[in-house]
Amino acid sequence: MTRLRTTVPLLLAAGLAALAVATVRDAGCDDPGRYELRPDGTWSLVGGCVDPADLVVPAPPAAPAPASAPEQSRS
């Protein structure tokens, strides 16, 4: 029973690793892309298989209407 408890997780991990390798191999991407340092100090992904149309960018939230300043009483 103890041998079974140690081998099952190892076999499961090996199976998941093989599945991950097969998924990456069959992804169909010839250019994996690379990161380049920009002059402003940020990094940018250059190349790769991600098309800008694949990214979903939510619309920016609407700006709240400016609140009117309360009128001061003249007393």
N, CA, C and O atoms as CSV, one atom per row, in Angstrom:
chain,resi,resn,atom,element,x,y,z
A,1,MET,N,N,0.811,-1.192,0.000
A,1,MET,CA,C,0.000,0.000,0.000
A,1,MET,C,C,0.858,1.262,0.000
A,1,MET,O,O,0.509,2.242,-0.657
A,2,THR,N,N,1.984,1.250,0.734
A,2,THR,CA,C,2.861,2.410,0.791
A,2,THR,C,C,3.508,2.668,-0.564
A,2,THR,O,O,3.652,3.818,-0.977
A,3,ARG,N,N,3.896,1.608,-1.251
A,3,ARG,CA,C,4.520,1.749,-2.565
A,3,ARG,C,C,3.530,2.356,-3.552
A,3,ARG,O,O,3.919,3.143,-4.414
A,4,LEU,N,N,2.267,2.000,-3.435
A,4,LEU,CA,C,1.231,2.557,-4.298
A,4,LEU,C,C,1.042,4.044,-4.038
A,4,LEU,O,O,0.840,4.820,-4.972
A,5,ARG,N,N,1.105,4.442,-2.774
A,5,ARG,CA,C,0.941,5.855,-2.421
A,5,ARG,C,C,2.078,6.717,-2.960
A,5,ARG,O,O,1.880,7.907,-3.203
A,6,THR,N,N,3.236,6.153,-3.146
A,6,THR,CA,C,4.363,6.938,-3.658
A,6,THR,C,C,4.442,6.910,-5.175
A,6,THR,O,O,4.908,7.874,-5.781
A,7,THR,N,N,4.001,5.833,-5.797
A,7,THR,CA,C,4.143,5.747,-7.248
A,7,THR,C,C,3.005,6.423,-8.004
A,7,THR,O,O,3.229,6.951,-9.093
A,8,VAL,N,N,1.810,6.421,-7.464
A,8,VAL,CA,C,0.679,7.024,-8.176
A,8,VAL,C,C,0.889,8.520,-8.405
A,8,VAL,O,O,0.682,8.977,-9.529
A,9,PRO,N,N,1.288,9.308,-7.407
A,9,PRO,CA,C,1.529,10.733,-7.683
A,9,PRO,C,C,2.651,10.960,-8.688
A,9,PRO,O,O,2.573,11.884,-9.497
A,10,LEU,N,N,3.689,10.134,-8.651
A,10,LEU,CA,C,4.784,10.282,-9.610
A,10,LEU,C,C,4.317,9.964,-11.024
A,10,LEU,O,O,4.681,10.659,-11.973
A,11,LEU,N,N,3.518,8.921,-11.166
A,11,LEU,CA,C,2.993,8.579,-12.484
A,11,LEU,C,C,2.045,9.661,-12.995
A,11,LEU,O,O,2.060,9.998,-14.179
A,12,LEU,N,N,1.234,10.193,-12.113
A,12,LEU,CA,C,0.329,11.269,-12.488
A,12,LEU,C,C,1.118,12.514,-12.919
A,12,LEU,O,O,0.769,13.145,-13.916
A,13,ALA,N,N,2.159,12.868,-12.190
A,13,ALA,CA,C,2.989,14.024,-12.542
A,13,ALA,C,C,3.683,13.805,-13.883
A,13,ALA,O,O,3.770,14.728,-14.693
A,14,ALA,N,N,4.174,12.599,-14.122
A,14,ALA,CA,C,4.821,12.298,-15.401
A,14,ALA,C,C,3.818,12.394,-16.542
A,14,ALA,O,O,4.155,12.895,-17.615
A,15,GLY,N,N,2.606,11.929,-16.332
A,15,GLY,CA,C,1.575,12.017,-17.363
A,15,GLY,C,C,1.197,13.457,-17.663
A,15,GLY,O,O,1.026,13.819,-18.827
A,16,LEU,N,N,1.063,14.291,-16.625
A,16,LEU,CA,C,0.752,15.695,-16.840
A,16,LEU,C,C,1.895,16.430,-17.541
A,16,LEU,O,O,1.653,17.305,-18.373
A,17,ALA,N,N,3.131,16.079,-17.209
A,17,ALA,CA,C,4.282,16.694,-17.876
A,17,ALA,C,C,4.304,16.318,-19.352
A,17,ALA,O,O,4.578,17.166,-20.201
A,18,ALA,N,N,4.022,15.064,-19.667
A,18,ALA,CA,C,3.976,14.636,-21.067
A,18,ALA,C,C,2.851,15.341,-21.814
A,18,ALA,O,O,3.015,15.710,-22.977
A,19,LEU,N,N,1.721,15.530,-21.164
A,19,LEU,CA,C,0.609,16.243,-21.779
A,19,LEU,C,C,0.971,17.698,-22.046
A,19,LEU,O,O,0.610,18.244,-23.089
A,20,ALA,N,N,1.676,18.328,-21.121
A,20,ALA,CA,C,2.098,19.716,-21.309
A,20,ALA,C,C,3.071,19.843,-22.468
A,20,ALA,O,O,2.960,20.774,-23.267
A,21,VAL,N,N,4.014,18.935,-22.574
A,21,VAL,CA,C,4.982,18.960,-23.680
A,21,VAL,C,C,4.263,18.762,-25.011
A,21,VAL,O,O,4.562,19.457,-25.982
A,22,ALA,N,N,3.326,17.830,-25.068
A,22,ALA,CA,C,2.590,17.589,-26.307
A,22,ALA,C,C,1.744,18.796,-26.693
A,22,ALA,O,O,1.613,19.109,-27.876
A,23,THR,N,N,1.172,19.472,-25.709
A,23,THR,CA,C,0.353,20.655,-25.990
A,23,THR,C,C,1.199,21.770,-26.569
A,23,THR,O,O,0.799,22.416,-27.537
A,24,VAL,N,N,2.347,22.002,-25.996
A,24,VAL,CA,C,3.228,23.059,-26.490
A,24,VAL,C,C,3.770,22.706,-27.869
A,24,VAL,O,O,3.867,23.574,-28.737
A,25,ARG,N,N,4.117,21.465,-28.075
A,25,ARG,CA,C,4.662,21.042,-29.362
A,25,ARG,C,C,3.633,21.207,-30.476
A,25,ARG,O,O,3.988,21.568,-31.598
A,26,ASP,N,N,2.367,20.946,-30.176
A,26,ASP,CA,C,1.322,21.008,-31.190
A,26,ASP,C,C,0.616,22.359,-31.241
A,26,ASP,O,O,-0.433,22.477,-31.873
A,27,ALA,N,N,1.163,23.362,-30.599
A,27,ALA,CA,C,0.508,24.668,-30.568
A,27,ALA,C,C,0.523,25.338,-31.938
A,27,ALA,O,O,-0.321,26.194,-32.206
A,28,GLY,N,N,1.447,24.976,-32.798
A,28,GLY,CA,C,1.476,25.537,-34.142
A,28,GLY,C,C,2.105,26.911,-34.227
A,28,GLY,O,O,1.761,27.682,-35.124
A,29,CYS,N,N,2.993,27.236,-33.346
A,29,CYS,CA,C,3.646,28.540,-33.343
A,29,CYS,C,C,5.116,28.358,-33.718
A,29,CYS,O,O,5.877,27.713,-32.997
A,30,ASP,N,N,5.501,28.936,-34.854
A,30,ASP,CA,C,6.891,28.803,-35.288
A,30,ASP,C,C,7.816,29.798,-34.597
A,30,ASP,O,O,8.999,29.518,-34.402
A,31,ASP,N,N,7.281,30.955,-34.227
A,31,ASP,CA,C,8.081,31.989,-33.575
A,31,ASP,C,C,7.582,32.173,-32.143
A,31,ASP,O,O,6.519,32.762,-31.942
A,32,PRO,N,N,8.318,31.688,-31.149
A,32,PRO,CA,C,7.834,31.810,-29.775
A,32,PRO,C,C,7.878,33.237,-29.246
A,32,PRO,O,O,7.275,33.525,-28.212
A,33,GLY,N,N,8.569,34.127,-29.924
A,33,GLY,CA,C,8.669,35.509,-29.460
A,33,GLY,C,C,9.835,35.693,-28.511
A,33,GLY,O,O,10.448,34.729,-28.053
A,34,ARG,N,N,10.129,36.957,-28.225
A,34,ARG,CA,C,11.228,37.276,-27.306
A,34,ARG,C,C,10.920,38.614,-26.655
A,34,ARG,O,O,10.141,39.410,-27.181
A,35,TYR,N,N,11.531,38.851,-25.520
A,35,TYR,CA,C,11.352,40.110,-24.810
A,35,TYR,C,C,12.536,41.023,-25.106
A,35,TYR,O,O,13.688,40.591,-25.069
A,36,GLU,N,N,12.245,42.285,-25.400
A,36,GLU,CA,C,13.281,43.279,-25.643
A,36,GLU,C,C,13.085,44.452,-24.691
A,36,GLU,O,O,11.958,44.851,-24.396
A,37,LEU,N,N,14.192,44.991,-24.224
A,37,LEU,CA,C,14.167,46.138,-23.327
A,37,LEU,C,C,13.958,47.402,-24.143
A,37,LEU,O,O,14.684,47.653,-25.105
A,38,ARG,N,N,12.964,48.202,-23.760
A,38,ARG,CA,C,12.683,49.454,-24.454
A,38,ARG,C,C,13.527,50.563,-23.845
A,38,ARG,O,O,14.035,50.414,-22.734
A,39,PRO,N,N,13.685,51.678,-24.562
A,39,PRO,CA,C,14.482,52.796,-24.026
A,39,PRO,C,C,13.924,53.378,-22.728
A,39,PRO,O,O,14.676,53.944,-21.934
A,40,ASP,N,N,12.595,53.244,-22.499
A,40,ASP,CA,C,12.024,53.810,-21.277
A,40,ASP,C,C,12.142,52.872,-20.080
A,40,ASP,O,O,11.619,53.180,-19.009
A,41,GLY,N,N,12.819,51.734,-20.238
A,41,GLY,CA,C,13.057,50.819,-19.127
A,41,GLY,C,C,12.032,49.709,-18.991
A,41,GLY,O,O,12.157,48.871,-18.098
A,42,THR,N,N,11.033,49.677,-19.842
A,42,THR,CA,C,10.035,48.607,-19.794
A,42,THR,C,C,10.398,47.524,-20.796
A,42,THR,O,O,11.230,47.730,-21.681
A,43,TRP,N,N,9.762,46.368,-20.644
A,43,TRP,CA,C,10.009,45.249,-21.546
A,43,TRP,C,C,8.847,45.110,-22.510
A,43,TRP,O,O,7.703,45.406,-22.167
A,44,SER,N,N,9.147,44.660,-23.715
A,44,SER,CA,C,8.125,44.499,-24.738
A,44,SER,C,C,8.290,43.133,-25.383
A,44,SER,O,O,9.408,42.713,-25.680
A,45,LEU,N,N,7.168,42.435,-25.602
A,45,LEU,CA,C,7.191,41.144,-26.279
A,45,LEU,C,C,7.187,41.398,-27.778
A,45,LEU,O,O,6.281,42.042,-28.306
A,46,VAL,N,N,8.209,40.887,-28.460
A,46,VAL,CA,C,8.348,41.077,-29.897
A,46,VAL,C,C,8.215,39.715,-30.561
A,46,VAL,O,O,8.872,38.754,-30.161
A,47,GLY,N,N,7.373,39.639,-31.566
A,47,GLY,CA,C,7.152,38.373,-32.268
A,47,GLY,C,C,6.134,37.534,-31.528
A,47,GLY,O,O,5.335,38.048,-30.745
A,48,GLY,N,N,6.171,36.259,-31.780
A,48,GLY,CA,C,5.234,35.358,-31.117
A,48,GLY,C,C,3.994,35.132,-31.955
A,48,GLY,O,O,3.870,35.667,-33.057
A,49,CYS,N,N,3.107,34.361,-31.445
A,49,CYS,CA,C,1.905,33.979,-32.179
A,49,CYS,C,C,0.654,34.676,-31.690
A,49,CYS,O,O,-0.444,34.335,-32.130
A,50,VAL,N,N,0.781,35.634,-30.803
A,50,VAL,CA,C,-0.391,36.335,-30.303
A,50,VAL,C,C,-0.697,37.488,-31.242
A,50,VAL,O,O,0.141,38.362,-31.463
A,51,ASP,N,N,-1.895,37.483,-31.788
A,51,ASP,CA,C,-2.352,38.552,-32.665
A,51,ASP,C,C,-3.081,39.581,-31.810
A,51,ASP,O,O,-3.823,39.193,-30.908
A,52,PRO,N,N,-2.902,40.872,-32.056
A,52,PRO,CA,C,-3.612,41.863,-31.245
A,52,PRO,C,C,-5.134,41.660,-31.253
A,52,PRO,O,O,-5.807,42.030,-30.290
A,53,ALA,N,N,-5.675,41.085,-32.310
A,53,ALA,CA,C,-7.119,40.842,-32.362
A,53,ALA,C,C,-7.539,39.739,-31.389
A,53,ALA,O,O,-8.720,39.629,-31.058
A,54,ASP,N,N,-6.586,38.918,-30.927
A,54,ASP,CA,C,-6.893,37.845,-29.982
A,54,ASP,C,C,-7.100,38.369,-28.565
A,54,ASP,O,O,-7.717,37.694,-27.740
A,55,LEU,N,N,-6.597,39.555,-28.276
A,55,LEU,CA,C,-6.669,40.104,-26.926
A,55,LEU,C,C,-7.981,40.851,-26.727
A,55,LEU,O,O,-8.393,41.646,-27.572
A,56,VAL,N,N,-8.614,40.592,-25.626
A,56,VAL,CA,C,-9.860,41.277,-25.297
A,56,VAL,C,C,-9.536,42.386,-24.306
A,56,VAL,O,O,-9.090,42.132,-23.187
A,57,VAL,N,N,-9.766,43.606,-24.734
A,57,VAL,CA,C,-9.486,44.759,-23.884
A,57,VAL,C,C,-10.828,45.390,-23.518
A,57,VAL,O,O,-11.565,45.828,-24.402
A,58,PRO,N,N,-11.148,45.442,-22.238
A,58,PRO,CA,C,-12.429,46.033,-21.853
A,58,PRO,C,C,-12.433,47.540,-22.114
A,58,PRO,O,O,-11.390,48.194,-22.093
A,59,ALA,N,N,-13.617,48.066,-22.358
A,59,ALA,CA,C,-13.757,49.505,-22.570
A,59,ALA,C,C,-13.430,50.231,-21.269
A,59,ALA,O,O,-13.739,49.732,-20.187
A,60,PRO,N,N,-12.814,51.395,-21.366
A,60,PRO,CA,C,-12.499,52.132,-20.138
A,60,PRO,C,C,-13.784,52.565,-19.449
A,60,PRO,O,O,-14.783,52.837,-20.114
A,61,PRO,N,N,-13.767,52.630,-18.131
A,61,PRO,CA,C,-14.987,53.040,-17.416
A,61,PRO,C,C,-15.326,54.496,-17.726
A,61,PRO,O,O,-14.443,55.324,-17.953
A,62,ALA,N,N,-16.609,54.783,-17.731
A,62,ALA,CA,C,-17.050,56.146,-17.995
A,62,ALA,C,C,-16.653,57.041,-16.822
A,62,ALA,O,O,-16.741,56.650,-15.658
A,63,ALA,N,N,-16.223,58.227,-17.158
A,63,ALA,CA,C,-15.819,59.179,-16.121
A,63,ALA,C,C,-17.062,59.702,-15.423
A,63,ALA,O,O,-18.041,60.032,-16.093
A,64,PRO,N,N,-17.054,59.787,-14.104
A,64,PRO,CA,C,-18.227,60.316,-13.400
A,64,PRO,C,C,-18.407,61.808,-13.687
A,64,PRO,O,O,-17.438,62.534,-13.911
A,65,ALA,N,N,-19.635,62.236,-13.676
A,65,ALA,CA,C,-19.911,63.655,-13.909
A,65,ALA,C,C,-19.334,64.463,-12.749
A,65,ALA,O,O,-19.408,64.040,-11.595
A,66,PRO,N,N,-18.768,65.607,-13.053
A,66,PRO,CA,C,-18.196,66.414,-11.966
A,66,PRO,C,C,-19.296,66.897,-11.032
A,66,PRO,O,O,-20.371,67.313,-11.463
A,67,ALA,N,N,-19.001,66.829,-9.769
A,67,ALA,CA,C,-19.969,67.274,-8.761
A,67,ALA,C,C,-19.956,68.794,-8.699
A,67,ALA,O,O,-18.899,69.425,-8.733
A,68,SER,N,N,-21.129,69.358,-8.608
A,68,SER,CA,C,-21.191,70.821,-8.537
A,68,SER,C,C,-20.771,71.261,-7.126
A,68,SER,O,O,-21.058,70.597,-6.130
A,69,ALA,N,N,-20.106,72.367,-7.088
A,69,ALA,CA,C,-19.645,72.897,-5.803
A,69,ALA,C,C,-20.847,73.459,-5.040
A,69,ALA,O,O,-21.691,74.129,-5.636
A,70,PRO,N,N,-20.939,73.200,-3.738
A,70,PRO,CA,C,-22.065,73.748,-2.979
A,70,PRO,C,C,-21.957,75.271,-2.893
A,70,PRO,O,O,-20.878,75.838,-2.719
A,71,GLU,N,N,-23.109,75.898,-3.020
A,71,GLU,CA,C,-23.106,77.368,-2.958
A,71,GLU,C,C,-22.922,77.811,-1.520
A,71,GLU,O,O,-23.470,77.211,-0.596
A,72,GLN,N,N,-22.158,78.849,-1.344
A,72,GLN,CA,C,-21.942,79.368,0.009
A,72,GLN,C,C,-22.991,80.423,0.321
A,72,GLN,O,O,-23.324,81.256,-0.521
A,73,SER,N,N,-23.489,80.378,1.505
A,73,SER,CA,C,-24.513,81.357,1.894
A,73,SER,C,C,-23.851,82.679,2.251
A,73,SER,O,O,-22.739,82.725,2.778
A,74,ARG,N,N,-24.562,83.735,1.950
A,74,ARG,CA,C,-24.048,85.065,2.276
A,74,ARG,C,C,-24.769,85.564,3.507
A,74,ARG,O,O,-25.880,86.086,3.415
A,75,SER,N,N,-24.168,85.413,4.610
A,75,SER,CA,C,-24.818,85.877,5.837
A,75,SER,C,C,-24.015,86.923,6.518
A,75,SER,O,O,-24.416,87.424,7.568
